């Protein structure tokens, strides 16, 4: 997920006239059986292909179901609306949609519900943030060209063949394509989305276990259990009220006071006492999130053999163990590869792949930085967005570690940018002159998702414009491989190319964390660090 941002809102701000219980007690929001949870306003309207950040994604996970669903415990892609997905060659796929599924407005879910939604999401005219997910499908270059006007209205690789069947032809072989189809961008859309788009945006209609009842921007969204939901994973509560916070410390203290049921991002400042504060109602579990330092390879100073040594030396100058222990208190784990432990060994995770390059070694760091010609520009400036208040602490700690290792207290300094939007705009405009913070939350649990979007030449989230022909060839071969184990091995070979070039410095794997009140039971976070809302029981 490009531009991952854990939105931290603050103070329970309920608009006048909306749920006047205010912050006086979670039971006042929506009635018995309804839970309250901390939240932040989505960046964009809740169109499935226009949501690529965590807060909007939480809602889509509740109101939509796609062809696949990721098991909330294992992360494995399992069939949901897909009755069958078959392929003779890993390039052309035939999809059969299960019978009996409907949207909450009563419309049936058909093959066209998917094809129309995907064509809409891919279209350049519709300017959808996650349009690039349809880039695997044949014809995307005409529907969404890199430059110039759109030359086709629909993807040539999509064809409806019956009420419940359609075919997908990809631009190249990709054996893992079916496993990507649990991502929200691939959700089906009802006809109402197209016939009265403005009305749909005001109150989105999906096919998941919840329906949106109301939304006041900057305040709250209420979701109610949909009693007509036909799926195997119905809501075990009567609804969820998402309350907007601008500071997760406030959300945490509201949980302690019983004014909020669930905070799904426990702030670092509260971690010291969280287990005592919440009497064990605290979750700290691995998630598919990796934090890194990325580099601007469009700046020629960072794109040399000497700079490769410098990057490796800088990695060795970072004491990951000390930083994760003292600042994050074991809600982060020092990274030793470029994926995530949630993938498991069979999924491609390789503990220790980074080797000595990710181990704290001040002497080795000094040697490599010296051999590489020194830090480009003479000083390392790590750029980050300052608006959440959470990045300064660890950036300062990283710089302090680098300065100590290099024996130069001016070698590294943080370079804050006011807002996340400004930060992303500068990255998108290729204005970085040194390393910048980067985070990746997996879109789907495949090793491919940790590598191709970030490091393939010209890929959608390759913000630093790194490029290596050998890496690209290995990714192409891995995608074309029909045997899953063989495909994973090829992706691991590609990851070694990333390692050998230190294309980005892996910092730490991020855990999901949450705290909750005694009103709730069966609280869990999925491998994407999102609460499994439909399984939570209230009372």
N, C-alpha and C positions, 0 to 999 in steps of 0.2 A: 504494500500500500504506500504509494508515494506520499512524501510530506507527512509522515505519521506525526500526529500531535495528540497528546493526552490532554484534552481541554480541561483546564482547572478554572472553575467558576467560583464565585464567592458570594456570600450572604444569601440566605433564603429569600429571594426577591419575588414575591407573589403580587401580580398586578391587582390594582383595586377592583373589587367586585368579583374576582376569581377565587373561589375556594377560600372564604374568609377565615378559615381555621388558621391561616398564615403558618407560622412555624411553631404553633402551640401543641402539636401532637400529630403523629403520622396517621392516627386513626381517623382524623378529620378529612383526609383527602380521598374522596371517592367511596367511602363506606366500608363495611365489613368485608374482609377477604382481599382487600386491595393493598398492595405494598407500595412504598415510596422509595425512590432511588435517586441519587445524585446524577446530574446530567449537564450537558452544555448544548446550546443551540447548534443545529447542523449548519455547516458552511453554506449549503445550497438546498434548494427544494428537494424533497425526498423522491425524486425520480431514481430508480435503481441504477441507471447508468451514469447518473450525475452525482453520486455519493461515493467519495473515496477517502473519507475520514471516519474516525471511530464513533463519534456521537451519532451521526446520521445512520451509520451502520448498525448501531444497536436497535434502532427502530425498524429498519428494514428486516433484520433478523426476526422480529416479532410479527410483522404483518405480511411477510412473503415466505413462500416455499418454492424452490426451484426443482430442476430435474434431479439434482443431487443435494444431499445435506451432509454436513461434516459432523460426525459423531461427537457429542459434547465432551466425551471423556478421552477417546483415542485420536480424534481428528480425522479418522478414516472417512473417505467419501463413500456414502451409501446411497442407493436409489431412494428418491422421494417421489416426485411425479414421474420419473422415468420408469416405465415398465421394462424397457429394454433399450440398450444402446449397443449396436453392433457395427463392426467394420471389417472389410476383407483386407485392407491395406494400410491402416493407420492414417489414412488421408480422407477417405469418404466414410461418413458415419450415418447410419440410419437410426433415427430416434422414434420410439413409440411411447406416447404419453398415456399414463394410466387413465382409465375411465372413472367417472364419478366425482372428479374434482371441480369445485366451483370457486369463484371469487365471492367475497362477502356481500356483494350486491346481487348475487344470484346468477351472474353470467357463468357459463361453463368455461373451463380451461381447456383449450384445444391446441393443436399444433400451431395454428396461426397466432395464438396468444404469445407464443415464444418467438416465432419468426418476425412478426410485426414489431415486437419489443426490441429484438436484436437489430433489426434494420433501423429503427428509430435511434437506438443507442449509438450505432456506428456512424450515422449521418453527420457530416461536417456542419450542415445547417443548424443542427440541434445543439451543437457545442456542448456535448456531454463530457464531463471530466474523465470518465472511465471508458471513453470510446475505444481506446487502444486495446482493450480486452478482445475486441472483435477483429483485431488486426491479424489473427491467425486465419480468418476465413477468407476464402477466395473472393476477390473483387473489392477488398477493403481499400486498395490503392485508388480506386475510382470513386468510391463513396466518401472517402476521407483522405484526399491527397495531401501530401506534405506541403504543397504550394498550389496556388491557383484555385479555380472553382471546382466544385463537386461535379463529376462527369457521369454519375449514375445515381439513381434514387434508392436502389436496393442492392444488397450483396448478391453477386452472381452465384456464390457458393451455398445459398440457402434456397430450398425449394420445398413447398408444402406438397405432400403426396397423398394425403388423406386427412380426414377429420382429426385423427390422433397420430399421424406420422409425418415426419419431415426428414430431409437429408441435409447434411452439412458437409461441404467439401472445403478442405483447408488448402492454403497456398503451398504448404509443404507437409510432410509427414510429421505427426505429433501424437505418439501413442498415448501420452498422458492427458490428452485433451478432455476426455470424459470426466476426469477427476477435477478439472477446473470449474465444472458447471454448477458447483454449489455456491460459487461467488455471487453476490447480490446483483451484479451487473447483468447476469443471465436470467434474472427473474422474468416470469411472464407478466403481461399487462392486459387488462380488460379493454374492451372496445370503448368504454367510457373515458379512458385515458386520452383517446384520440378524438372522440366526438365532442367532448367538453373538457378540454385540457385545463382551462383555468379553474373549473370547479373541482377537478381531480386534485390539482395542486393544493387547493385550500383544504381538502380532506381526502388524502390518498386512500385508495381502495386496493386491498391486496387479497391474498388467498391463504394467509397464515393464521395462527391460533388467536391473534388479537386483531381488533379493529381500533382505529384512531377515533376517539370521541371528541376531543378538542385540543387545540394548541394555541397558546399565546406566547409569541416570541419574547424571549427574555424572562419568561416566567415558568411555564409548565406545559407538559403534554400529558394528556390522560389517554390511556389505552384500556379497553374493556375486553374481557374474554369473549371470543366469538363462539357461541354455543353450537353453531352449525359447522364448525371446522371438521372436515372429514379425515384429517391425517392421524397418524399413530402417536403423535406427540402433543396432545391437547394441553391447554393451560391448567395447572393445578391450583391456581388462584383465580380470583374474580377480576383482576386487572392490575395494571401497573401505572403509577403516576410518576413521571420523570420531572424532577424539580431542577431548575437552572441555578447553578452556583457559579460565582466568580472566584471562589477560593476553596480549595478542597480541605483546608484546615477548618473552615466554617462548617463544611459538610460533616467532617469527622466529629466536631463538638456537638453538632445536632444529633448525630447517632448516639453519642454518649448521653444526651439529654432526653432521648426518646422522641425527638421531633422529626427524625428521618430514620427509615428502616435500614437503608443500605448505602454505603459509600464504596464505590468500586475502584478507588485509587487512593489508598491510604498515604497521606503525605509523609515525606522523609522525616520531618520534624516530630512526628508522632510515633515513629517506629520503636523508639526506646521503651515505651510503656504500653504498646498496643495490646499485648497479650493479657496484661493485667487489667487494663482499662475495660476490655471487652470480654473478660472472663472466658477466653478461649474462642470467642466468636470472631475469629480472624483467619483469613485465607491467604496463604502465600504459596503460589503454585507456578511452575514453569509455564511460559507462554512463547508463542512463536514470534518473538520480537528481538531484534538485534540492533544495538547501537554501535555506530562506527564514526570515524573521522574520514570524510571524503576529500578529494583533492581536485583542483581545477587543471585538468590536462590540456585545456585550450590555452593555458599560460605555458609557453615553451620552457620556462625555467623549471617547471615541475615534471616535464615530459622528457627527461634525459636519463641515461644510465646512472649518472651520479645522483640524480634525484631519487632513483629507486633505492639506492643505498641509504640516502638520508631518511626516506620514509620508513625503511626497516629499522634504522637506528632510533627514530622517534618512537616507534612501537615498543622497542626494548627499553625506552626511557620512562614508560608509563607503568607505575606500580598498581596494576589493576586490583590485586588482592586487597591492598590497603584501602584503596578508594571505595571499593564495593562494601568493605566491612565498616569503615568509619562513617561514610555518608549514607549509603543505602541499606546498611544493616541486613545484609543477606537477601534483599529483594532484587539484587542483581548478582550475577555470577560471571567471573572473568571469562571472556570469550577466548576460545582456542581454535575456532574455525569461523567460516563466513555463513553458516546456516543457523540452526537452532537445535538444541537437544530434544525438542518435542517431536522432531522427525523420526527419532530413533535410528539405530544403526541400519536397519533394513531400508529406511527412507532416505539415507544418505548422510546423516550426521556423522562426522568423524572427530571425536574428541582428540585434541592434541595435534590436529593437522597443521596448525600454525607453527608448532614446534618452538624452538628457542626464540624465534622472532616475536613471540607474544609473551615471553618470560622477562621479568624485570632484571636487567643487566646493565647497570650504569657504565661500566668500563667498555662493554661491547657497543653500547649506544654511542659513546663518545668517539670510539674508533670508526664506526660506520659513517657517522655524520661528518667526521673529518675527512675520511676517504672520499665521500661523495661531494666534497667541495663546500660543505657548510650549508646552513639553511638558506634557501633562495631568498634574496632580499635582506638577509642578515638577521631577521627576526621572525618568529612564528606567531602569526595572529590567527587564533581560532575563532571563527565567526559563528554566532548563535543568536537565536531570538531571545530577547530579554523579557517579553511580556508575561510569561508564565511564572517567572521567579524561581524556577526549578533548575535551570541550566547553569546559572552563574557559579553555583557552589561546586559542581563537578568539573566545569571548565577550569576554574581557578585551581582546583586540586590537580588536574592533569597538567596544567602549566607549571605548578609548583614542583610536581614530580619530574617533569622534563628539565626545569631549571636546575634542580638539585643534581640530576644525573649528569647534565652537561657542565655543571659547575659554573653556571652563568645565570645570575638572577634576572637578567633581561632577555633571555633567549626566547621566552614564550609569554604571551599575554592574551587574555580574552578580548574579543572584538564584538561587543553586543550590538545587535540591530533591534530597533524599538519594538517591532511587532512581527508576528509570524508571517503575516501577509507581505510585509516589506522584505523579510528574510527570503521567502520563497520567490518573490519577484526578482531580487538580486541574483539568486541562483539561476532562475529561468533566463535571465538576460546575460548570463555568463560574466558576472562582474566580480566573482570571487578571485582573490589574489593569493589565497593560502587555504589551509584546511578549513572545513566547515562541518558542523555537527550534522549527522545523518542518522535517521532511524528507519527501520523497515519492519513493519508488521505484516506477516504473511497473509496473502490473499487466499491461498489454498495450500494445504500441507504437502507440497512437492518441493524437492531440492531445486527443481527448475525455477521455482518462483523466487528463490533467494539469489539466483545467479543471473538468469537471462534478462530480467527487466532492469537490472542494475549495471551489468558489465558488458552486455552484448553491444556491438557497434551500432549506434543510433537508437538504442532501446529507449522506451518511454521514460524510464526513471534513471537513466544513465546521466545524471546531472553534471558529472565532471568530464564527460565526453572521453572516457578511457576507451581504448580500442586495442585489440590484439587478435590477429587473424587466426592464430592457433586456438584460442579460446572459442571464437565463433565457430570454427570447424567442428570442434568437439561438441558444442551445444547442438549444432545441426545434426550430428550423428546420434547424439543421445535422444533427441526428439524423434528421430526416425526409427529408433530401435523398438521393436515390438515386445521384447522380453524386458519386464520391469527391472529385474536385477541387473541386466546388462546396461540398460539405460542409466540406472543410478551410478554404475561404475564409470560410465563415460562422463557423467556430470561431475563426479568426484575428480576425474582427471582434469576437467575444465577448472574446477575450483583450485587445483594445484597451480594452474597458470596465474590465477588471481593471487594466490599466496606468493609465488616466486617473484611477482612484480609488486607485491604489497599495494595492489590497486586501491585498497581502502584499508585503514587500520581498524581491526575489530576491537571493540572496547569491552562490552559485556552483554550477556543475555539478560533480558528484562523479564522479571516475573510478573504475573498478575497478582494484585493484592486487593483485598476487600474486607470490610468490617460490617457487622450487622447486629440488629437488636434481637432480644429474646422472642419477639413476635414471630420471627421467621425460622423456618427449618428447611432442610434440603437445599441449602445455598451452595452453589458451586460456580466456578469460572471455567469456561471452555478454553481450548488451547489458543484461542485468539485473545484471551484475557477479558472476555465479555461475560457478564453474569448469564447463567442459563435461566432466564426469567420464567419460562413456562413451567419449570420443574419446582420452583420455590413455593412452599406452602406458608400460609399466613395464619397465625393463631394457634 
